[in-house]
Amino acid sequence: NIGSGSTVSLNGGSLELAATNDASFLFDNKMKGSGRLEVTLGAELNNFRFDTAAVKAGGAFTGTLAVNRGQFIFDSVADAAGTGGLGNGTLEVGRAGTEVGSALLDGNYNIKGLSMEGGTLRIETQGNGDPVGMLTVTDLRVDGGGTVALHIPDSISPSDAQGSLFDHNRTPEAYQVQLASATGTVMQHGSQLQLTNKDGSAAGNPLVDYQVQLQGSGLN
């Protein structure tokens, strides 16, 4: 028990938060340093979130939040402005055995880095399948593999696409949306990202080719 409100200084070290009970977790400690905060909650869909005001009161956290089991929830105000607990840090979504960590993208957010290490990026979508937001990062790593999960319609009408969602450089039938944008470095070698429905089931119509692509500086 590190005590609510106390300062956690991760100067190159690591702190593991492990839980066996089926419950969500609010991290309300001041935090600083360049180390790792490892989160392994009791179930995959238990939410983990920062009390952003408390975390930032400790100073800049420039390390890594590694979600091995559980789901990271962005701060709808601070992370949207790029001033959240990960404004200078990296979000890593990994796995713990057969279970995974994830992050829920339900708006437009800005953080320093995203690293896919076998976990899942869950995307909230509108009725026609369009994502409700996009994640902007400085550095993006997808070489560790993982999954992008979102509602995938069985068919897509051209009227559902808002112009730029079509990939005009390929074929008229190609429907493409951007989920993440990187303004700095991108590492993509090694494992590829899988695409599933939000519940983890296989993607949509078997006659349609669904895939996650890394193009230029983002995920599509």
N, C-alpha and C positions, 0 to 999 in steps of 0.2 A: 504494500500500500504506500504509494508515493505522496499521498495527500493532495486534496484539491487545492489548486492555486499555487502550489510550490513550483519552483523552477527546475526544469529538466535540462541539463546541459550535456549535449551529445557531441563532444569534441573528438570526433573520429571513432567513438564507441558505438554501442548499440543497446537498445532497450527493447525487451520483448513483452508485449501485452498478450497474454494467452487466457482464454476463457473456455469453460466447458458448458456453461449454462446457455440456454437459448435466449439471449437478450442483446439489445443494441448497446453501444458504448459512446459516451460523449467525453472527449479528451479535453479537460478544462485546466490543464497545467500550462504555465509559461514554458516556452521551449526555445532553445537556441542551439547552434552548433552544426557540424557537418556530418554527423553520424547517421545511424539507421534506427528508425522506429518500426519494429516488426509487430504486425497485428495479426493474430490468429483467434478469431471469435468462435463461438460455439456452433454456428451454422452459417451456411453460405450467404443467406439473405439477411443476416443480422447487420444492422447499419452501424457504421463507424463515421463519426464526424468530429471536426474540431470546433471547440469554442474559439472562434477566430480571434476575438479580443484578448482572451487569455493567452493563447499561443503567441501572438505577436507582441504581447507585453514583455515576453522574455528576450526579445531581440530577434534578429533574422535567423530563421531556420533554413540552412542551405543544404541539408542532407536529404535523405530518402525516407519516405513513408512507404513501407512494403506491406501490402495487404495480401496475406496468404490465404486467409479464409474470412469471409465477411464482405460487406459492400461499402465502399467509400461514397459518402454523400457530399457533394460540393456545397459551399455556402452560396446561396442565391444572390447575395449582394457583394460580398468581398471577393469571391472567386470570379464573379462576373467582371469585376473591375481590375482583376489581377493583383489584388492586395490581400489575398487570403493567406492561410497558413502555409501554402505551397507556392506562394508568389516567387520565392527564391529557391524552392525545393523541387524534388522529383517524386512523382507518384509511380510506384511500381506495383503492378497487379500480377501476382504469382499464384502459387497453389500450395496446398498442404496435403500430400498424398493424393487421393482421388478427388478431393474437394478443392474448389478454386476461390480465389479472391476476385473482386470485381470493382468497377466504378460505374456509377449511374450518371449518364450524360443526359440531363433534362433541361438544358439551357445553353447559353453561350458563356463559356468559361475560359479563363486564362491562368495557366500555371507555368512554372519554369520548364518542367520536363515530364514526359510520359515514357515509361518503359514497360513493354509487354513481355512478361516472363512466364507465360503459360496460363495467365488469368483471362478475365472476360471484361470487355468494354460493352456495357449495356446501353442501348440507345433508345430514348423515348421518341416516339414518332406520332405524326398526325394521322388522320384517318386514311389518307392516300399513301402512306408509307414514308413521306418526307420526314427527316429528323427535325426535332423542334429546336435544335441548336447545334453548335459546333465547338470543339475544344481547340484552342489555340495554345501552342507550346513553343518554347525556344528550341528544345532538343527532343527528338523522337527516336525511340529504339523499339523495333519490332522483331529483332533477330532472335528473341527468345520464344517467339510463337505465342499463340493464344487464340481467342475467339472474339468476334464482333457479333453481338446478339441484338436483334431488333425485329419488329413486326415486318414481315415481308409479304406483300400482296401477291396472289397467284398470277395476276396479270396487271399490266400498267397501261393506262390509256394515255395517249399523247397529250390530252387535255390536263392530265395531272402534273405534267412537267412544266416548270416555270422557265422555259427558255434555256437558262444556263445549266439546267439539270441534264440536258442532253449533251452527249459527248460528240460535238459536231466534227471532230477530227477522225471519227471512226465510221460508224454506220448510222443511218437514221433510226434504227431500232434500239440503239444503245441508250440506256437510261442510267445516269450517273449522278450520285450525290456525294458531296464531300463531308466527312465526319470529323476530321482533324486536320489542322494546318500547323506546319512547323516553320519557324522563321530562322532557325539556326541549323544545327547538324541533324542528319537523318542516318540511322544505321538500320539496314534492312536485310543483311546477309543471314542465311540459315533458314530457320523455320518460317513457314508461311502462316498467315492468319486464316482461320476458318470463319465461315459465315453461317449463322443459324438463326432460326426464329428466336424471339425473346425468351420462350420457354425452353430453349435448347434443342428443339426438334429440327429436323432437316428443313432446309430452305425451300419453301414454296413449290412451284410447278416444276416437275422433273424435266419438262421440255425446255425450260429456261436455264441459261447458264448464269448462275449467281457467283460472284467472287468479290474479294476484297483486294484492291490494288493500291500499291504505293506509287503515286505519280508525282514527280517533281518534289513537292515539299508537303505532302499530306496523304491521309488515308481517304480512299474513295470506294 
